[in-house]
Amino acid sequence: MLKLYHAPMSPNSRRVWITLLEKGLEFELVEVNLDGEQLKPEFLAMNPFHHVPVLEDEGFHIVESIAILDYLEAKYPAPAMLPKDAKDLAIARMVQMVTINELLPSIGPLFPLMLGFPGGDPEKIAQAKQKVSIVLKFFDDVLDDRPYFGSENITLAEPVAGTVIPWLAKADVSLSEFPKLSAWRDSLLARPSWQATEASLEALKARMATRMPQQKPG
Ligand SMILES: N[C@@H](CCC(=O)N[C@@H](CS)C(=O)NCC(=O)O)C(=O)O
């Protein structure tokens, strides 16, 4: 059986978890405590870079969440989660890569806000929100009259972008200017796979508090 080594609070793991659920696959979840378990020799033997997720399939270990999503799509093609049309495939990939290369690196200053911690550098927060708004506009423009990126059905773009964008509301980043993206987010949040994998805000706060001992949740 497929085995997913994950951490409930890791968005990179959650992409894979959601995809396994959306594909209706049987799998075992193995939780890795990122307070050190990832540095143990048994885990490093699977992933020398000490990151979750890792997918194990009959002794074969795959690291890097996007490589895992591609593996699942190739091995379990139904339901299809990557468009076949060239433009639509490019759209799904662009959304994955823009999330990883543009959105995620820009939101660091927003994390404390998302988790309800006070403070933060107002200039850095404003800069982060400006970068985020460029990504949101890009995504809204890329969505056409279909509900998902390049598709009538959920694609591998959704577990990547759709596990980041809903959290932005917690940092007062509104999607009201982006009606297509807002409808897209709402439809994802209603899916059982999103609901089953949502990390608890309290657990995230507790984890963040151990890393930022000088701050208390507001
Ligand atoms: N590029 C990797 C990133 C994985 C990653 O950064 N995982 C984090 C959790 S979100 C992790 O395992 N951190 C613990 C560590 O690096 O020791 C992927 O997409 O799978």
The ligand as a MOL file (V3000), in Angstrom:
LIG
                    3D

  0  0  0     0  0            999 V3000
M  V30 BEGIN CTAB
M  V30 COUNTS 20 19 0 0 0
M  V30 BEGIN ATOM
M  V30 1 N 10.4630 21.2230 -2.0510 0
M  V30 2 C 9.9980 20.3040 -1.0220 0
M  V30 3 C 9.8690 21.0950 0.2550 0
M  V30 4 C 9.5050 20.2300 1.4290 0
M  V30 5 C 9.5940 20.9940 2.7500 0
M  V30 6 O 10.1570 22.0990 2.8080 0
M  V30 7 N 9.0480 20.3920 3.8230 0
M  V30 8 C 9.1150 21.0080 5.1380 0
M  V30 9 C 7.7180 21.0440 5.7420 0
M  V30 10 S 6.6310 22.1040 4.8300 0
M  V30 11 C 9.9760 20.1340 6.0450 0
M  V30 12 O 9.9450 18.9350 5.9630 0
M  V30 13 N 10.7440 20.7630 6.9600 0
M  V30 14 C 11.5510 20.0750 7.9340 0
M  V30 15 C 13.0250 20.1400 7.6320 0
M  V30 16 O 13.4020 20.6610 6.5630 0
M  V30 17 O 13.8210 19.6910 8.4500 0
M  V30 18 C 8.6720 19.6700 -1.4540 0
M  V30 19 O 7.9210 20.3210 -2.1840 0
M  V30 20 O 8.4060 18.5160 -1.1030 0
M  V30 END ATOM
M  V30 BEGIN BOND
M  V30 1 1 1 2
M  V30 2 1 2 3
M  V30 3 1 2 18
M  V30 4 1 3 4
M  V30 5 1 4 5
M  V30 6 2 5 6
M  V30 7 1 5 7
M  V30 8 1 7 8
M  V30 9 1 8 9
M  V30 10 1 8 11
M  V30 11 1 9 10
M  V30 12 2 11 12
M  V30 13 1 11 13
M  V30 14 1 13 14
M  V30 15 1 14 15
M  V30 16 2 15 16
M  V30 17 1 15 17
M  V30 18 2 18 19
M  V30 19 1 18 20
M  V30 END BOND
M  V30 END CTAB
M  END
